[in-house]
Amino acid sequence: MNSRDIAPALPLQPRPQHQHSDGLKFNRHVPAGGYAWWYIDALSDDGKLGLTLIIFVGSVFSPYYAWARRRGSAEALNHCSFNIALYGEGPHRWAMTERPGKNVVREENSLTIGPSSIFFNGKTVEIRLDEISTPWPRRLRGSIRFTPTTRCERSFPLDSAGLHRWAPFAPRGRIEVQLDQPDLKWQGEAYFDSNFGDEPIEHGFASWTWSRASLPDGTVVLYDFNPRAAPPGSLALQFDSRGGVKTLELPPVTPLPRTGWRIDRRTRADGGDARVLLTLEDGPFYSRSLLETRLLGQKTTAFHESLSLDRFSSAWVQCLLPFRMPRASG
């Protein structure tokens, strides 16, 4: 990323032409070359443990999917995975095994990819995990339960053509983690959203940054994105406990230290008051961090990500990725 990656608010910020969301809908149509993902992040009540879970149909960061697209039309269903990462003072794990379409079962309220699955019964989201971590092969097995405390029935376009959309399904919720391998049990606050695209994500964007922070009176989500075919854009939204959403005045851009892979990190915070508490993921094209930040006059902790799709598209990065993202043959 560079100095043009994050720009002041545009007149169309926050692209408020929202649509009614159709919920999780795990069997939604994903076109060839497109993607759908469902994302959860969470921190334990004592702040010592955390996780992220991303479930992909058309795995946007898969080198196998990228190589298939270069050869011609690539079916999203043939590139699916559960990505689970554990952070904090407990055992660390990171797993993301890609699986072909014959190992995928999709219904409106459930999705099974290999031995792992997610099911929404209308009130809670039940997740069963059975994965192998990388780079050291260790079992990651157990269950996660997510219960929304705030629901949002809207989705938002991230580009002017509406090819890339974001749906904050549950800006706030409670999570129960019960893993057998490793032995880990905790509860905490969590967030659940989803993203969908009708084309490869790197076709639509050069980069973006994103963060979400919980405040006593709602959840704040900040997006700054650099589209390929349009000026940079921004979102600054607050979700209240009733599912209502309002646009916020954009806080000023606040620089953060670069990662070890020289990925730029920036956020927005009141008075520039933000710092990196912990770098959770430091990769050649992506970083995930925990920030201490100030929003709406209140100090809080935020999950933050920086994504460089120019880096992702480079040949040398594509050659590195299979070491962290193996593909199952059957």
Rosetta silent file (secondary structure, phi, psi, omega in degrees, C-alpha in Angstrom):
SEQUENCE: MNSRDIAPALPLQPRPQHQHSDGLKFNRHVPAGGYAWWYIDALSDDGKLGLTLIIFVGSVFSPYYAWARRRGSAEALNHCSFNIALYGEGPHRWAMTERPGKNVVREENSLTIGPSSIFFNGKTVEIRLDEISTPWPRRLRGSIRFTPTTRCERSFPLDSAGLHRWAPFAPRGRIEVQLDQPDLKWQGEAYFDSNFGDEPIEHGFASWTWSRASLPDGTVVLYDFNPRAAPPGSLALQFDSRGGVKTLELPPVTPLPRTGWRIDRRTRADGGDARVLLTLEDGPFYSRSLLETRLLGQKTTAFHESLSLDRFSSAWVQCLLPFRMPRASG
SCORE:     score description
SCORE:     0.000 S_00000001
   1 L     0.000  162.082  178.615    0.000    0.000    0.000 S_00000001
   2 L  -142.720 -168.066 -171.521    1.023    3.610   -0.368 S_00000001
   3 L   -64.658  -17.165 -179.980   -0.149    7.088    0.471 S_00000001
   4 L   -90.694   -1.717 -176.008   -3.144    6.842   -1.830 S_00000001
   5 L   -66.643  -32.364 -179.260   -4.485    3.726   -0.157 S_00000001
   6 L  -126.013  122.800 -175.640   -6.438    5.671    2.441 S_00000001
   7 L  -123.821  163.985  174.728   -8.074    8.929    1.502 S_00000001
   8 L   -59.141  166.387 -177.224  -10.414   11.393    3.178 S_00000001
   9 L   -58.596  141.444  174.393  -14.111   10.669    3.017 S_00000001
  10 L   -93.682  162.512  178.808  -15.748   10.826   -0.372 S_00000001
  11 L   -57.758  -29.593 -178.233  -19.170   12.372   -0.921 S_00000001
  12 L   -85.857   -1.450  176.798  -20.616    8.885   -1.310 S_00000001
  13 L   -61.731  131.657    6.333  -19.191    7.710    2.021 S_00000001
  14 L  -101.040   43.612 -176.915  -20.455    5.410    3.497 S_00000001
  15 L    50.831   62.765 -167.075  -22.008    4.101    0.251 S_00000001
  16 L   -81.479   12.551  179.940  -25.365    3.926    2.042 S_00000001
  17 L   -75.121   60.964 -175.509  -27.288    2.243   -0.779 S_00000001
  18 L   -71.193  158.549  176.625  -27.771   -0.706    1.507 S_00000001
  19 E  -120.786  162.917  173.987  -29.935   -3.669    0.653 S_00000001
  20 E   -69.996  129.750  178.722  -31.906   -6.046    2.798 S_00000001
  21 L   -79.255  144.349  176.790  -29.631   -8.897    3.824 S_00000001
  22 L   -98.019   29.177  175.880  -30.817  -12.454    3.242 S_00000001
  23 L    74.808 -155.275 -176.616  -29.081  -13.684    6.373 S_00000001
  24 L   -73.492  -45.605  174.634  -26.313  -16.238    6.369 S_00000001
  25 L    39.413   75.350 -175.818  -27.684  -18.313    3.451 S_00000001
  26 L   -68.559  -15.814  179.455  -24.829  -20.767    3.094 S_00000001
  27 L  -101.029   20.086  178.926  -26.170  -22.057   -0.254 S_00000001
  28 L   -60.044  152.713  178.991  -26.154  -18.667   -1.965 S_00000001
  29 L   -69.814  129.577  174.570  -25.001  -18.609   -5.576 S_00000001
  30 L  -121.992  112.096 -175.504  -21.287  -17.908   -5.934 S_00000001
  31 L   -69.996  163.206  175.928  -20.284  -17.386   -9.579 S_00000001
  32 L   -55.807  131.002 -177.171  -17.129  -18.758  -11.161 S_00000001
  33 L    84.342  -10.529 -178.433  -14.223  -16.639   -9.978 S_00000001
  34 L   -91.274 -168.628 -175.099  -16.330  -15.165   -7.167 S_00000001
  35 E  -157.605  157.537  166.719  -16.327  -15.737   -3.449 S_00000001
  36 E  -143.391  136.630  172.014  -18.334  -15.868   -0.243 S_00000001
  37 E  -140.771  152.368  178.410  -16.933  -15.894    3.250 S_00000001
  38 E  -121.754  128.580 -166.936  -18.359  -15.889    6.768 S_00000001
  39 E  -126.316  134.774  173.156  -16.170  -14.350    9.464 S_00000001
  40 E  -128.952  134.965  164.710  -16.123  -14.473   13.283 S_00000001
  41 E  -127.735  154.666 -174.147  -13.677  -12.810   15.643 S_00000001
  42 E  -158.183  150.389  171.767  -13.785  -13.017   19.419 S_00000001
  43 E  -126.889  142.027  176.485  -11.976  -12.163   22.648 S_00000001
  44 E   -67.355  159.484 -177.252  -12.407  -13.917   25.978 S_00000001
  45 L   -60.133  -29.725  178.281  -13.996  -11.966   28.811 S_00000001
  46 L   -88.641    0.076  177.507  -10.614  -11.635   30.535 S_00000001
  47 L    74.676    8.102 -174.400   -8.970  -10.436   27.305 S_00000001
  48 L   -94.910  -17.059 -175.869   -6.339  -13.188   27.406 S_00000001
  49 E  -131.604  150.481  179.632   -7.594  -15.445   24.586 S_00000001
  50 E  -153.897  168.225  175.991   -8.920  -14.814   21.118 S_00000001
  51 E  -156.842  159.741  164.165   -9.783  -16.429   17.820 S_00000001
  52 E  -131.266  146.174  176.849  -10.821  -15.797   14.268 S_00000001
  53 E  -135.087  126.169  176.535  -12.807  -18.175   12.081 S_00000001
  54 E  -129.620  127.782 -179.505  -13.352  -17.649    8.350 S_00000001
  55 E  -112.433  121.667 -171.880  -15.333  -20.081    6.209 S_00000001
  56 E  -111.661  133.910  160.300  -14.725  -19.750    2.471 S_00000001
  57 E  -116.822  111.873 -167.220  -16.651  -20.799   -0.618 S_00000001
  58 L    79.823   69.806 -171.411  -14.334  -19.633   -3.377 S_00000001
  59 L   -64.801  108.106 -169.727  -11.331  -19.098   -1.112 S_00000001
  60 L   -63.924  -27.334 -176.716  -10.200  -15.609   -2.080 S_00000001
  61 L  -104.975   17.466 -179.702   -6.637  -16.054   -0.800 S_00000001
  62 L   -82.053  127.620  174.553   -6.110  -19.546   -2.175 S_00000001
  63 H   -66.713  -30.456 -179.873   -3.165  -19.940   -4.564 S_00000001
  64 H   -67.367  -40.303  177.328   -4.945  -22.948   -6.113 S_00000001
  65 H   -66.240  -41.315  178.924   -8.016  -20.837   -6.899 S_00000001
  66 H   -63.619  -42.623  179.349   -5.806  -18.076   -8.327 S_00000001
  67 H   -65.759  -39.229  178.588   -3.936  -20.569  -10.536 S_00000001
  68 H   -63.809  -38.425  178.976   -7.245  -22.085  -11.713 S_00000001
  69 H   -65.492  -35.123  179.237   -8.536  -18.632  -12.670 S_00000001
  70 H   -68.395  -26.934  179.109   -5.439  -18.007  -14.764 S_00000001
  71 H   -81.964  -13.509 -177.496   -6.106  -21.229  -16.666 S_00000001
  72 L   144.913 -153.154 -179.291   -9.699  -20.176  -17.397 S_00000001
  73 L   -66.076  134.034 -178.002  -13.038  -20.350  -15.623 S_00000001
  74 L  -124.993  124.850 -179.402  -12.685  -21.566  -12.017 S_00000001
  75 L   -78.528  127.153 -179.654  -15.629  -22.867   -9.978 S_00000001
  76 H   -58.934  -38.078 -174.789  -15.822  -21.337   -6.496 S_00000001
  77 H   -64.970  -17.236  179.574  -17.250  -24.552   -5.036 S_00000001
  78 H   -86.436    4.539 -177.468  -14.036  -26.382   -5.875 S_00000001
  79 L  -139.924   81.445 -174.126  -12.058  -24.120   -3.511 S_00000001
  80 E  -126.154  150.299 -178.549  -13.575  -24.176   -0.014 S_00000001
  81 E  -163.736  156.980  165.464  -12.046  -24.123    3.452 S_00000001
  82 E  -102.829  125.258  174.363  -12.376  -23.503    7.171 S_00000001
  83 E  -113.218  116.719 -179.679   -9.687  -21.140    8.469 S_00000001
  84 E  -124.927  134.115  178.767   -9.356  -21.138   12.264 S_00000001
  85 E  -133.732  133.182  177.689   -6.722  -19.266   14.270 S_00000001
  86 E  -110.237  137.049 -175.714   -6.233  -19.275   18.056 S_00000001
  87 E  -130.913  168.861  170.727   -4.440  -16.413   19.793 S_00000001
  88 E   100.008 -154.976 -173.716   -3.390  -15.199   23.207 S_00000001
  89 L   -77.994  -12.203  177.290   -1.967  -16.853   26.294 S_00000001
  90 L   -85.864 -168.385  178.798   -3.339  -20.274   25.444 S_00000001
  91 L   -65.590  138.923  177.698   -2.111  -22.681   22.743 S_00000001
  92 L   -93.639  136.431  174.285   -1.691  -21.144   19.302 S_00000001
  93 E  -142.484  151.795  174.819   -3.099  -22.922   16.260 S_00000001
  94 E  -146.983  120.449 -177.606   -3.644  -21.947   12.606 S_00000001
  95 E  -135.542  138.490  175.108   -5.433  -24.226   10.156 S_00000001
  96 E  -162.208   87.622  177.753   -6.677  -23.740    6.598 S_00000001
  97 E  -101.423  121.617  179.033   -6.997  -26.836    4.428 S_00000001
  98 E   -80.932  142.694 -177.388   -8.683  -26.273    1.083 S_00000001
  99 E  -132.009  148.392 -179.284  -11.106  -28.929   -0.109 S_00000001
 100 L   -78.266  170.175 -174.866  -12.750  -29.684   -3.470 S_00000001
 101 H   -59.830  -28.719 -179.727  -16.463  -29.514   -4.206 S_00000001
 102 H   -66.861  -14.867  177.831  -17.024  -33.236   -3.661 S_00000001
 103 H  -102.232   15.772 -175.069  -16.270  -32.634    0.040 S_00000001
 104 E  -121.006  131.819  174.985  -18.745  -29.749    0.364 S_00000001
 105 E  -125.855  122.342 -177.155  -22.431  -29.913    1.316 S_00000001
 106 E  -121.073  132.160  169.397  -24.410  -26.664    1.286 S_00000001
 107 E  -132.694  171.645 -174.770  -27.917  -25.936    2.508 S_00000001
 108 L   -57.930  -39.665 -174.998  -29.552  -22.634    3.366 S_00000001
 109 L  -110.556    8.863 -179.776  -28.786  -22.922    7.086 S_00000001
 110 E  -150.892  155.119  179.095  -25.767  -25.217    7.081 S_00000001
 111 E  -147.422  125.926  176.770  -22.428  -25.729    5.381 S_00000001
 112 E  -118.346  127.486  175.991  -20.117  -28.724    5.646 S_00000001
 113 E  -126.357  106.666 -175.238  -16.571  -28.628    4.260 S_00000001
 114 L    60.056 -130.619 -177.009  -14.759  -31.897    4.828 S_00000001
 115 L   -86.390    0.378 -177.503  -14.940  -32.821    8.532 S_00000001
 116 E  -110.252  154.376 -175.309  -15.962  -29.322    9.733 S_00000001
 117 E  -153.503  160.511  174.439  -19.394  -27.724    9.639 S_00000001
 118 E  -136.497  140.583 -178.163  -21.492  -24.699   10.582 S_00000001
 119 E  -141.924  133.531  176.863  -25.238  -24.663   11.305 S_00000001
 120 E  -114.383  119.010 -177.641  -27.608  -21.798   12.131 S_00000001
 121 L   -95.675   11.300 -179.062  -30.822  -22.807   13.896 S_00000001
 122 L    99.452  -20.060  179.273  -32.321  -19.315   13.805 S_00000001
 123 L  -124.044  -41.311 -179.166  -31.007  -18.358   17.242 S_00000001
 124 L  -130.961  156.202  175.285  -27.466  -19.659   17.567 S_00000001
 125 E  -104.861  121.874 -179.381  -24.645  -20.625   15.227 S_00000001
 126 E  -107.907  128.463 -177.264  -23.161  -24.046   15.957 S_00000001
 127 E  -124.374  130.828  172.971  -19.712  -24.861   14.577 S_00000001
 128 E  -114.575  126.572 -176.606  -17.936  -28.209   14.627 S_00000001
 129 E  -114.475  137.519  171.819  -14.228  -28.161   13.863 S_00000001
 130 E  -151.888   85.484 -173.312  -11.920  -31.029   12.937 S_00000001
 131 E  -128.753  168.307  175.941   -8.849  -29.608   11.217 S_00000001
 132 E  -116.546  128.062 -176.406   -5.060  -30.029   11.133 S_00000001
 133 L   -78.958  161.588  172.857   -2.932  -26.980   11.867 S_00000001
 134 L  -129.955  158.353   -0.531    0.066  -25.744    9.908 S_00000001
 135 L   -78.744  -13.964  178.146    3.023  -25.480    9.734 S_00000001
 136 L   -95.803  122.008 -174.521    3.204  -28.018   12.566 S_00000001
 137 L   -73.625  102.383  177.044    0.540  -30.725   12.053 S_00000001
 138 L  -133.437  145.525 -177.286   -1.566  -30.777   15.208 S_00000001
 139 E   -68.820  141.370  173.526   -5.242  -31.580   15.603 S_00000001
 140 E  -129.478  102.331 -170.121   -7.703  -28.727   16.078 S_00000001
 141 E  -139.298  140.097  177.134  -11.014  -30.247   17.134 S_00000001
 142 E   153.392 -159.332 -174.834  -14.050  -29.127   19.103 S_00000001
 143 E  -132.554  154.647  175.754  -17.079  -26.885   18.993 S_00000001
 144 E  -135.242  135.990  175.552  -17.916  -23.190   18.982 S_00000001
 145 E  -122.016  126.304  177.899  -21.301  -21.639   19.701 S_00000001
 146 E  -116.865  126.969  178.563  -22.074  -18.069   18.685 S_00000001
 147 E  -119.066  112.741  179.639  -25.254  -16.350   19.913 S_00000001
 148 E   -64.073  137.037  168.751  -26.055  -12.957   18.370 S_00000001
 149 E  -107.412  -17.117  173.435  -27.048  -10.220   20.802 S_00000001
 150 E  -133.789  130.222  177.589  -27.324   -7.648   17.999 S_00000001
 151 L  -116.467  148.187  175.265  -28.566   -8.469   14.503 S_00000001
 152 L  -128.259  130.013 -177.266  -28.345   -6.393   11.346 S_00000001
 153 L  -102.103   23.007 -177.277  -30.568   -7.100    8.342 S_00000001
 154 E  -117.643  155.725  168.967  -28.634   -4.925    5.887 S_00000001
 155 E  -129.273  155.250 -172.275  -25.816   -5.436    3.410 S_00000001
 156 E  -129.557  132.635  173.736  -23.606   -2.734    1.920 S_00000001
 157 E   -72.610  142.350  177.767  -21.854   -2.487   -1.471 S_00000001
 158 L  -102.750   -6.916  177.767  -18.123   -1.873   -1.278 S_00000001
 159 L  -137.481  162.591 -173.720  -17.765   -0.804   -4.907 S_00000001
 160 L   -67.076  -27.032  179.984  -19.855    1.369   -7.236 S_00000001
 161 L   -86.087   -8.595 -179.482  -20.934   -1.601   -9.383 S_00000001
 162 L    72.671   22.115  179.040  -22.105   -3.638   -6.389 S_00000001
 163 L   -79.932  -18.623 -179.508  -19.894   -6.598   -7.293 S_00000001
 164 E  -126.689  126.074 -172.737  -18.469   -6.770   -3.766 S_00000001
 165 E  -132.712  151.220 -179.129  -20.795   -6.659   -0.765 S_00000001
 166 E  -127.958  132.792 -178.054  -20.461   -6.757    2.996 S_00000001
 167 E  -127.820  106.250  178.890  -23.175   -7.945    5.398 S_00000001
 168 E   -80.587   80.146 -172.698  -22.635   -7.375    9.161 S_00000001
 169 E   -54.954  -46.332 -178.608  -24.914  -10.230   10.227 S_00000001
 170 E  -142.535   91.645 -179.468  -24.278   -9.852   13.978 S_00000001
 171 E   -61.206  -18.284  176.446  -22.180   -6.845   15.022 S_00000001
 172 E  -149.112  144.651  178.136  -22.175   -8.179   18.569 S_00000001
 173 E  -167.314  179.594  177.005  -22.702  -11.564   20.162 S_00000001
 174 E  -113.129  143.987 -178.439  -21.527  -14.066   22.737 S_00000001
 175 E  -125.437  142.971  173.553  -19.237  -16.991   22.007 S_00000001
 176 E  -122.934  119.806 -178.413  -18.618  -20.277   23.811 S_00000001
 177 E  -108.833  123.357  178.273  -15.444  -22.138   22.823 S_00000001
 178 E  -135.307   93.098 -179.693  -15.113  -25.807   23.808 S_00000001
 179 E  -103.824  141.373  174.560  -12.170  -27.484   22.145 S_00000001
 180 E   -89.526  -38.196  178.576  -10.943  -30.987   22.835 S_00000001
 181 E  -135.227  108.480   -3.241   -7.669  -30.581   20.938 S_00000001
 182 L   -72.050  165.395  179.743   -6.123  -28.425   22.203 S_00000001
 183 L   -73.576  105.303 -171.775   -7.897  -28.522   25.553 S_00000001
 184 E  -153.111  125.705  179.209   -9.396  -25.047   25.645 S_00000001
 185 E  -138.746  127.216  176.054  -12.633  -23.644   27.043 S_00000001
 186 E  -162.135  166.236  176.467  -13.646  -20.010   27.309 S_00000001
 187 E  -128.549  157.239  179.022  -16.434  -17.494   26.730 S_00000001
 188 E  -176.945 -168.037  179.966  -16.368  -13.970   25.460 S_00000001
 189 E   -95.834  144.422 -173.877  -17.656  -11.265   23.172 S_00000001
 190 E  -144.489  171.390 -176.791  -17.705  -11.830   19.429 S_00000001
 191 E  -139.991  145.987 -176.718  -18.585  -10.381   16.039 S_00000001
 192 E  -141.155  122.881  172.774  -19.941  -12.076   12.869 S_00000001
 193 E  -139.436 -177.725  177.868  -20.086  -10.729    9.320 S_00000001
 194 E  -148.875  153.053  176.885  -19.892  -11.967    5.735 S_00000001
 195 E  -130.603  145.384 -177.978  -18.525  -10.790    2.397 S_00000001
 196 E  -138.708  143.704  179.267  -19.576  -11.757   -1.119 S_00000001
 197 E  -144.321  143.992  179.051  -18.113  -11.025   -4.535 S_00000001
 198 L   -96.397    4.090  176.819  -19.054  -11.739   -8.132 S_00000001
 199 L  -148.308  167.455  176.258  -15.441  -11.449   -9.317 S_00000001
 200 L   -57.754  140.418 -174.851  -12.006  -12.119   -7.799 S_00000001
 201 H   -62.590  -32.656 -179.794  -11.369   -9.727   -4.941 S_00000001
 202 H   -72.918  -15.274  172.805   -8.047   -8.613   -6.432 S_00000001
 203 H   -74.213  -31.351 -176.445   -9.901   -7.493   -9.570 S_00000001
 204 H   -88.924  -28.036 -170.992  -11.968   -5.072   -7.523 S_00000001
 205 E  -138.331  147.649  169.943   -9.427   -3.722   -5.029 S_00000001
 206 E   -90.111  -32.163 -178.233   -5.752   -2.921   -4.669 S_00000001
 207 E  -170.139  164.594  167.267   -5.928   -2.823   -0.866 S_00000001
 208 E  -159.265  162.078  166.953   -8.094   -2.124    2.141 S_00000001
 209 E  -125.459  152.202 -176.108   -8.017   -1.743    5.907 S_00000001
 210 E  -148.709  148.450  172.511  -10.841   -2.723    8.236 S_00000001
 211 E  -153.687  155.693  172.472  -11.501   -2.691   11.957 S_00000001
 212 E  -137.451  140.166 -178.928  -14.284   -3.357   14.406 S_00000001
 213 E  -138.294  140.439  177.407  -14.497   -2.174   18.002 S_00000001
 214 E   -96.808  132.708  174.186  -17.090   -2.736   20.702 S_00000001
 215 E  -121.275  162.483 -179.504  -18.320    0.166   22.811 S_00000001
 216 L   -56.062  -31.254 -176.547  -20.882    0.104   25.623 S_00000001
 217 L  -107.832   19.529  175.965  -23.495    1.621   23.304 S_00000001
 218 E   152.547 -177.338  178.865  -22.699   -0.235   20.103 S_00000001
 219 E  -115.611  133.571  179.083  -20.161   -1.629   17.664 S_00000001
 220 E  -108.446  130.193  176.061  -18.113    0.596   15.365 S_00000001
 221 E  -120.587  132.027  179.331  -16.847   -0.695   12.009 S_00000001
 222 E  -122.150  128.946  174.581  -14.359    1.247    9.890 S_00000001
 223 E  -123.411  136.159  165.083  -13.480    0.434    6.274 S_00000001
 224 E  -130.577  120.960 -174.384  -10.996    2.227    4.022 S_00000001
 225 E  -131.074  149.422 -177.279  -10.705    0.684    0.580 S_00000001
 226 E  -117.870   89.733 -179.612   -8.768    1.396   -2.584 S_00000001
 227 E   -68.034  158.218  177.543  -10.776    0.157   -5.604 S_00000001
 228 L   -71.287  -38.712 -168.405   -9.103   -0.543   -8.936 S_00000001
 229 L  -115.819   22.702 -178.341  -11.532    1.507  -11.023 S_00000001
 230 L  -156.279  164.243  175.924  -12.662    4.275   -8.685 S_00000001
 231 L   -64.289  160.653  177.128  -11.303    6.747   -6.139 S_00000001
 232 L   -58.042  151.745 -179.850  -10.659    5.477   -2.589 S_00000001
 233 E  -136.471  168.289 -175.648  -13.702    5.150   -0.347 S_00000001
 234 E  -144.517  153.410  170.672  -14.535    4.808    3.330 S_00000001
 235 E  -130.430  137.481  171.854  -17.171    3.480    5.695 S_00000001
 236 E  -141.470  105.500 -172.257  -17.659    4.515    9.307 S_00000001
 237 E  -129.077  146.115  173.234  -20.723    2.924   10.884 S_00000001
 238 E  -120.581  129.556  179.265  -22.085    2.395   14.371 S_00000001
 239 E  -107.463  126.992 -179.663  -24.499   -0.470   15.108 S_00000001
 240 L   -92.869  179.412 -173.672  -26.703   -0.187   18.175 S_00000001
 241 L   -69.888  -14.926  179.541  -28.172   -2.956   20.326 S_00000001
 242 L   -97.043    4.295 -179.116  -31.449   -2.936   18.344 S_00000001
 243 L    89.799    0.796  176.452  -29.756   -3.522   15.005 S_00000001
 244 L   -72.811  155.335 -178.574  -29.961    0.098   13.950 S_00000001
 245 E  -136.710  140.169  176.467  -27.048    1.615   12.056 S_00000001
 246 E  -137.559  152.713  178.733  -25.887    5.182   11.645 S_00000001
 247 E   -81.566  136.534  177.977  -23.112    6.898    9.769 S_00000001
 248 L  -104.881  153.052  168.851  -20.313    8.422   11.828 S_00000001
 249 L   -66.408  133.588 -175.951  -18.083   11.329   11.003 S_00000001
 250 L   -65.803  124.287  170.571  -14.792    9.795    9.906 S_00000001
 251 L   -65.781  161.013  179.757  -12.071   10.007   12.574 S_00000001
 252 L   -67.776  151.092  175.633   -8.671   11.137   11.287 S_00000001
 253 E   -64.124  134.425 -178.654   -6.296    8.634    9.711 S_00000001
 254 E  -124.103  115.758  179.556   -3.793    7.335   12.262 S_00000001
 255 E   -70.798  147.922  175.663   -0.550    5.657   11.084 S_00000001
 256 E  -126.408  160.484 -179.964    0.598    2.450   12.764 S_00000001
 257 L   -61.594  143.874  173.608    3.977    0.671   12.549 S_00000001
 258 L   -63.805  157.184  177.521    4.584   -1.448    9.490 S_00000001
 259 L   -81.417  176.064  176.776    4.600   -5.210    9.927 S_00000001
 260 L   -61.987  -28.862  176.475    7.621   -7.443    9.609 S_00000001
 261 L   -87.392   10.688  176.685    6.603   -8.075    5.985 S_00000001
 262 L    65.508   34.312  172.321    6.531   -4.287    5.416 S_00000001
 263 L   -87.177  128.899  176.616    2.754   -4.078    5.105 S_00000001
 264 L   -66.616  139.213  174.026    1.460   -0.602    5.915 S_00000001
 265 E  -125.022  129.773  176.259   -0.978   -0.407    8.822 S_00000001
 266 E  -143.061  155.695  174.924   -3.269    2.542    9.396 S_00000001
 267 E  -143.391 -171.628  173.717   -6.509    3.075   11.232 S_00000001
 268 E  -126.155  135.033 -176.706   -8.831    5.900   12.212 S_00000001
 269 L  -155.538  151.474  176.561   -9.086    7.106   15.795 S_00000001
 270 H   -57.205  125.132  175.983  -10.125   10.136   17.812 S_00000001
 271 H    60.130   19.711 -178.168   -7.175   12.505   17.936 S_00000001
 272 H    70.125   20.191 -173.986   -4.892    9.895   16.398 S_00000001
 273 L   -89.586   86.449  177.850   -5.040    7.910   19.657 S_00000001
 274 E  -154.553  145.415  176.297   -4.344    4.302   18.597 S_00000001
 275 E  -148.850  156.479  178.812   -1.532    1.796   19.049 S_00000001
 276 E   -79.921  119.711  173.376   -0.848   -1.833   18.225 S_00000001
 277 E   -81.631  -41.859 -175.097   -1.320   -4.078   21.248 S_00000001
 278 E  -158.531  132.421  171.347   -0.491   -7.312   19.459 S_00000001
 279 E   -88.943  113.812 -175.826    0.198   -8.409   15.895 S_00000001
 280 E   -84.964  -41.372  177.621   -1.846  -11.576   15.491 S_00000001
 281 E  -133.155  132.671  177.954   -0.977  -12.390   11.869 S_00000001
 282 E  -132.501   96.496 -177.825    1.980  -11.061    9.912 S_00000001
 283 L  -118.722  176.770 -175.870    2.010  -12.362    6.363 S_00000001
 284 L   -69.780  -18.522  178.927    3.381  -11.210    3.014 S_00000001
 285 L  -132.136   -0.526 -170.281    0.066   -9.645    1.932 S_00000001
 286 E  -149.394  141.251  171.395   -2.085   -9.506    5.080 S_00000001
 287 E  -134.734  145.380  172.426   -1.877   -8.508    8.724 S_00000001
 288 E  -125.366  135.075 -174.346   -4.305   -8.898   11.608 S_00000001
 289 E  -140.160  158.628  165.862   -3.759   -6.911   14.793 S_00000001
 290 E  -104.090  130.202 -179.400   -5.314   -5.975   18.099 S_00000001
 291 E  -114.714  148.166  160.907   -5.370   -2.244   18.676 S_00000001
 292 E   -98.500  123.120 -171.899   -5.925   -0.033   21.657 S_00000001
 293 E  -143.018  169.447  176.970   -7.860    2.871   20.189 S_00000001
 294 E  -125.059  123.393  179.185  -10.202    5.727   21.007 S_00000001
 295 E  -136.554  137.703 -178.987  -13.542    6.084   19.214 S_00000001
 296 L    52.220   36.778  176.843  -16.493    8.319   20.087 S_00000001
 297 L    76.665    9.729 -176.161  -14.488    9.568   23.063 S_00000001
 298 E  -125.718  138.668  175.418  -14.048    6.094   24.549 S_00000001
 299 E   -79.356  140.230 -178.989  -11.003    3.837   24.798 S_00000001
 300 E  -157.277  172.846  174.945  -11.525    0.339   23.470 S_00000001
 301 E  -105.436  138.141 -177.516   -9.849   -2.672   21.867 S_00000001
 302 E  -129.027  140.693  164.043  -10.298   -3.263   18.149 S_00000001
 303 E   -79.046  139.896 -174.901   -9.616   -6.087   15.732 S_00000001
 304 E  -141.367  142.222  174.691   -7.830   -4.634   12.707 S_00000001
 305 E  -135.699  146.629  171.601   -6.718   -5.942    9.334 S_00000001
 306 E  -123.912  131.157 -174.692   -4.594   -4.590    6.489 S_00000001
 307 E  -129.932  123.868  174.825   -4.815   -6.285    3.105 S_00000001
 308 E  -111.632  106.712 -179.115   -2.602   -5.673    0.063 S_00000001
 309 H   -81.381  -18.787  169.519   -4.069   -7.387   -2.978 S_00000001
 310 H   -64.582  -43.421  176.470   -1.202   -6.185   -5.152 S_00000001
 311 H   -62.917  -46.755 -178.627    1.085   -8.232   -2.912 S_00000001
 312 H   -56.171  -37.831 -174.985   -1.300  -11.204   -2.990 S_00000001
 313 H   -76.862  -10.902 -176.598   -1.283  -11.188   -6.789 S_00000001
 314 L   -72.824  147.374 -175.318    2.508  -11.314   -7.061 S_00000001
 315 H   -62.605  -38.749 -175.996    4.074  -14.573   -8.228 S_00000001
 316 H   -68.335  -34.497  176.396    6.484  -14.892   -5.283 S_00000001
 317 H   -69.263  -42.602  179.113    3.660  -14.626   -2.730 S_00000001
 318 H   -57.973  -34.460  179.912    1.573  -17.199   -4.608 S_00000001
 319 H   -73.025  -24.905  179.481    4.488  -19.642   -4.381 S_00000001
 320 H   -79.508  -30.563 -166.479    4.730  -19.199   -0.597 S_00000001
 321 H   -63.621  -34.939 -178.843    1.061  -19.729    0.236 S_00000001
 322 H   -58.016  -21.636  178.181    0.757  -23.540   -0.130 S_00000001
 323 H   -67.846  -27.066  176.957    2.965  -23.940    2.968 S_00000001
 324 L  -102.723  -16.698 -174.995    0.185  -22.383    5.066 S_00000001
 325 L  -129.310   74.901  178.666   -2.779  -23.443    2.922 S_00000001
 326 L   -68.538  159.048  178.176   -2.532  -27.126    1.911 S_00000001
 327 E  -118.672  128.800  177.371   -5.144  -28.616   -0.402 S_00000001
 328 L   -79.038  141.087 -178.319   -6.801  -31.968    0.264 S_00000001
 329 L   -87.892  -20.199 -176.257   -7.077  -34.230   -2.769 S_00000001
 330 L  -142.441    0.000    0.000  -10.121  -36.157   -1.609 S_00000001
